[in-house]
């Protein structure tokens, strides 16, 4: 794109560019990936279990102390076009320290899948967990969590019958502003998808949902979190808005990988049983 529109598009893209907004983001990503590789290596059983037919339709299962304990289902981020479940294994450590199970599904990335297709894969993974989780030692209630793009997916799938409650961290809940950014080059969002897949445009699901964000997040993400909390509160949907002080888009996940982190505490406090 050239001419006077180019700076506007660049500014709109920058409003959602978490990597550029956090000075040491590359180092933080390497740290997260390395910790997750160590965690996967230490817990090799139950990895890469297929839940569907596509290459990324795999889930990593980390059973808890007992099959009936609650299970944290975590959906990774990356603006629906980057990363994989393997990069986030360390987030399972916080709740598993307290005896919970964890499950990390992957999903096909854009542009190989549309956002509509990605949402369908998430629901397929939840179907699979409900039907086959007990055979793998995971039979307890599900708390659906997600970070960044995964938070939008978690908010959309909160209505799944197997899900008792949700935890949405650092998400984008209104997709319209992404339309004319470089993020949309792979997503190619349609008008119908904007209306159907933006949680801020939908009636709130009346299940508990904690909406969390770091105080050092980009303003656009903070605004979306607060707007979704207001929408849900106005309708009487249960849940809370949780600001995590002195955390940015990447360091906020330390609060889930730590046994005493604020996100771990929020998960443990969720009314899932």
N, C-alpha and C positions, 0 to 999 in steps of 0.2 A: 504494500500500500504506500502511496506517495501523496504529497500535497498536505493541506491543512488537517486532514483527518488522521494522519499518522501519529502526531504527538498525542492526540486524544486516545487513540487505541493503545499507545504505549502507557499512558497514565492509567487507563482502565486495567491493563495487564498488571502494572506495578501494584495496584491496590490489592491484588491477590497473590503476589509473588513472595511467598514465605521464605524461600531460599535467599532472595536478595535482602529481605528485611532483617534477617538474623545474620549478623556478621560472621559468626563461626558455624554457620549451618552445615557446611561440608564436613567439618570435624565432628559435629554432633551426630550427623547421619552415620559416619564411619564408626563412631563409638556405639551407636545403637545396633548397627548391623553386626559388629564384632561380638557384642554381648549376646545377641540373639543366636549367632552361630555357636557360641559356647553353650548356650542353654539347650539348643537342639542336639548338640553332640552329647550332652549329659543326659538327655531324655530321648533316646533314639527310637523307642517303641511307640507305635501309633502315629508315625509321620507319613505324610503323602498318601493318605487314604482317599480313594476316588469317591466323589459323591455325584458326579455327572460324567458326561462323555468328552468334554473338551479338556485340553491339556492342563489348564489352570484350575479345573474343577477338582481340586484336592483340598483336604482338610487335615491339619495337624491336631492330634488328640492328646491331651495331657490329663489322664484320669486323676481324680482326687483321692482322698483317703478312703472314701466309701462311694459306691455307685450313686447313692441317693443324695449326695451333697450337691449344692448348686453348681452350675457351670457358667463361667464367663465365656461368651462367644464374642470374639474380637474381630472387627473388620478393619483392615488396614487402609491407609490413605495413599495419596499420590495423585490427586486430581483425576482419579479414575483411569489414569494412563501410565502410571509409574509404580514401581515397588512390587513387593510380593509378600505373602504371609511369612516367608522365611525370615524376612528382615525385622519382624516384630515379635519373635518368639519370647523375648525377655519380658514382655508385658504380662505373660502368664505367671511370672514368679510371685507377684504380690499376693494374689488371691490364693494361689496354691500353697503358699506358706501357711495359710489358715485352713487348709484341708479341702478347698474347692477344686473342682475340675476346670479345665480351660480347653477351648476349641478355637482354632484359627483357620477359617476357610479362606481359600483364594478365589479369585474370579478373573475372567478374561478381561484384558485391558483394552481400552479404546486405542486406535480405531478398529481393532479386530472385533470388538463388540460395541454396540451402541449403549448409551446409558440405560435405555429400556432393557436391553439384554443383560446388562450387569445386575440390575435390580432383580430380574427373574432368576439369575444364578444364585443370588443371595438367598432368595426364598427357597430355591431348590436345595441349597445346603442346609437350611433350617428344617425342611421336610426330611432330609436324610438323617439329621441328628435326632429328630423326634422318633424316627422309625428304627434306626440302627445304632444310635448312641448306646443304648443299654448293653448291646452285645460287645461293646468296647469299654465297658465300665463307666459309662456316663449316662445316668438315668435320672438325674435331678433336674430341678427347674432351671430354665435358661434366662440369664441376664444378657441382653444383647447390647454390646458396646461397639463404638467405632470412633476413630480419630480422623480429623480432616475430612476427606471425601468419604471415609468410612462412617463418619458421624451422620452425614446425610443419608447414607444407605441404612444405618441403624434406625434413624427416625422414620424412614419410610416403611421398614419391615417390623416396626414395633407392634403392628396389628397381627402379626403371624400368630396362630393359635398356640404354638409351642413357647412363645416368649412371654415371660411374666412382667418384665420391667426392662428399662433401657438406660444407657449411659452414653450420652453424645458429647464428644470432646472436640472442641476447636473446629466446628463444622461450618459449611456453607449451606444455608437453608433456603436461599432465594437464588435461583440459577440465572435469572434474567441478565444481571450484570456481566455474566461470563460470556454472553453471546458474541460481543465484538472484542474479544481478547484472543491472545495466542492460545489460550487454553482450549478454545473452541475449535481450533484447527483439527484436532483429533476427534473431538466429541460430536461436532456438527449437530448441535442441539436444535431440535425442531420446536415450533411454537407449541405443539401438543405436549412435548416432553417438558417444556418449561412449566406448563400449567399442571401437569400430572405428577411431576417428580420434584417440585419445589415444596418442601414441607411447610413453608410460610404461606402457601396458597391453598393448603388442604385443611379440612376439619381435623382438629387434634385428636389423636388416639387416646382414649381414656384409660391408659395404663401409666404407671409411674415412670417418669423420665427425668433423670438428672441431666441438666445441660451445663457443661463445664467449659471454661476457657481460661487461658493464661492472661494475666494483666498486661503482659508485653506483646500480646497478639496484634496483628494488623487491625486497624479500626473497622474495616469491613467485616471481619470475622466476629469481632466483639459486638458490633451492631446486630449481626444476624442472631447471635446467641441471645442477646437481650430481647430482640423482637420475637423470637420463638417462645421464650419464657413468658412474655406478655400475652401472646396469643393463647398459650395453653392456660395461663392463669385466668384469663377472661372467660374461658369456657369451663373452668372448674376442673381441668385435667390435672392430676396429681404430679408432683415433682418439685424440683428446686433449681435455682440458678446458682452455680458455684463458680465464683471467681477465685483463681489460684494465684496468689500474689507472687510477683517476681519470677514468673515462668513465661517463656515464649512458646512459639508453636512447636518446638522440638523438645525443649526441656520439660514441658508439661507431662510428657509420658513417663518421666521418672516417678511421677506420683502414682503411677499404676504398676510399675515394675517393683517398687519398694513395698515391703510388707506393711509398713506404717505410713505409706503415702496417702495424700488426701483423696486421690481417685480410688485407691484400694479401699479406704474407709467408706467412701461413697458406695462402692460396689457391695461391700459387706453389709451396709445398712439398708440396701434396697429390699423392699418387701417382696421377695421372690418365693418364700416358702408358705 
